[in-house]
Amino acid sequence: MSEEQEGVELQADEQRLVATKRPAMLVAAALVKEPFAERTVEALRAYVDEDADEGQELADRLRALPESVLWPRISELQSRAADMYSGEMRRGETPLRALDARADRCRCAAS
């Protein structure tokens, strides 16, 4: 595979990994803020059942890339990291509400 092809594949995998990581971060926040809420437990189970395996596979695939490809990309992404999650939760919104809103958006997109 050429370096250009690796870059294209890397970006597709990155997008899928970020899409898998976002609900994990919301579940983690819900576990901190509302660890015993029934909805938190449901969200955690749903994440483990639906997204965790793919996320692990994608992370493993990205870690296996040569350092010459990976490190420049990490640097580029870190420079933009602050913007990635800024829109995920509105000020004062609970992690569970953010998870519910995200699930609603996913259901609409799938329709």
C-alpha positions as CSV (number, residue, x, y, z in Angstrom):
1,M,0.0,0.0,0.0
2,S,1.4,3.4,-0.9
3,E,1.8,6.2,1.6
4,E,-1.1,8.1,0.0
5,Q,-3.4,5.1,0.3
6,E,-2.4,4.7,3.9
7,G,-3.4,8.3,4.5
8,V,-6.8,7.8,3.0
9,E,-7.4,4.6,5.0
10,L,-6.1,6.3,8.1
11,Q,-8.6,9.1,7.7
12,A,-11.6,6.7,7.2
13,D,-10.5,4.7,10.3
14,E,-10.0,7.9,12.3
15,Q,-13.6,9.0,11.5
16,R,-15.0,5.7,12.5
17,L,-12.9,5.6,15.7
18,V,-14.0,9.2,16.7
19,A,-17.6,8.2,16.0
20,T,-17.1,5.2,18.3
21,K,-15.3,7.2,20.9
22,R,-17.8,10.0,21.3
23,P,-20.5,7.9,22.9
24,A,-17.9,6.2,25.1
25,M,-16.9,9.6,26.4
26,L,-20.5,10.5,27.1
27,V,-21.0,7.1,28.9
28,A,-17.8,7.8,31.0
29,A,-19.2,11.3,32.0
30,A,-22.5,9.7,32.9
31,L,-20.7,7.1,35.0
32,V,-19.0,9.9,36.9
33,K,-22.1,12.2,37.3
34,E,-24.9,9.7,37.6
35,P,-23.3,6.2,38.2
36,F,-26.4,4.5,39.6
37,A,-29.0,5.9,37.1
38,E,-30.8,3.2,35.2
39,R,-30.2,5.1,32.0
40,T,-26.4,5.2,32.7
41,V,-26.4,1.4,33.0
42,E,-28.4,1.0,29.8
43,A,-26.1,3.4,27.9
44,L,-23.0,1.5,29.1
45,R,-24.5,-1.9,28.1
46,A,-25.5,-0.5,24.7
47,Y,-22.0,0.8,24.1
48,V,-20.4,-2.4,25.0
49,D,-22.8,-4.4,22.9
50,E,-22.8,-2.1,19.9
51,D,-19.6,-0.1,19.6
52,A,-16.8,-1.3,21.9
53,D,-15.5,-4.2,19.7
54,E,-15.3,-2.0,16.6
55,G,-13.6,0.7,18.6
56,Q,-11.0,-1.7,19.9
57,E,-10.4,-3.1,16.4
58,L,-10.0,0.4,14.9
59,A,-7.6,1.5,17.7
60,D,-5.5,-1.6,17.3
61,R,-5.4,-1.0,13.5
62,L,-4.3,2.6,13.9
63,R,-1.6,1.6,16.5
64,A,-0.2,-0.9,14.0
65,L,0.6,1.9,11.5
66,P,4.3,2.9,11.0
67,E,5.4,5.7,13.2
68,S,6.3,7.7,10.1
69,V,2.6,7.8,9.3
70,L,1.2,7.9,12.8
71,W,3.2,10.6,14.5
72,P,2.6,13.4,12.0
73,R,-1.1,12.6,12.0
74,I,-1.3,12.6,15.8
75,S,0.4,16.0,15.9
76,E,-2.1,17.4,13.3
77,L,-5.1,16.0,15.2
78,Q,-3.9,17.3,18.6
79,S,-3.7,20.8,17.2
80,R,-7.4,20.5,16.4
81,A,-8.5,18.4,19.4
82,A,-10.2,21.2,21.3
83,D,-12.8,21.6,18.6
84,M,-13.7,18.0,18.3
85,Y,-15.9,17.7,21.4
86,S,-17.0,21.3,22.0
87,G,-20.4,20.8,20.5
88,E,-21.1,17.4,22.1
89,M,-22.7,18.7,25.3
90,R,-24.3,22.1,25.8
91,R,-23.6,24.0,29.0
92,G,-25.5,22.5,31.9
93,E,-26.6,19.5,29.9
94,T,-26.2,16.2,31.6
95,P,-24.3,13.3,30.0
96,L,-27.4,11.2,29.8
97,R,-29.4,13.9,28.0
98,A,-26.5,14.2,25.5
99,L,-26.6,10.5,25.0
100,D,-30.3,10.6,24.4
101,A,-30.0,13.4,22.0
102,R,-27.1,11.6,20.2
103,A,-29.3,8.4,20.0
104,D,-32.1,10.5,18.5
105,R,-29.8,12.0,15.9
106,C,-28.5,8.5,15.0
107,R,-32.0,7.1,14.6
108,C,-33.0,10.0,12.3
109,A,-29.9,9.5,10.2
110,A,-30.6,5.8,9.8
111,S,-34.2,6.4,8.7
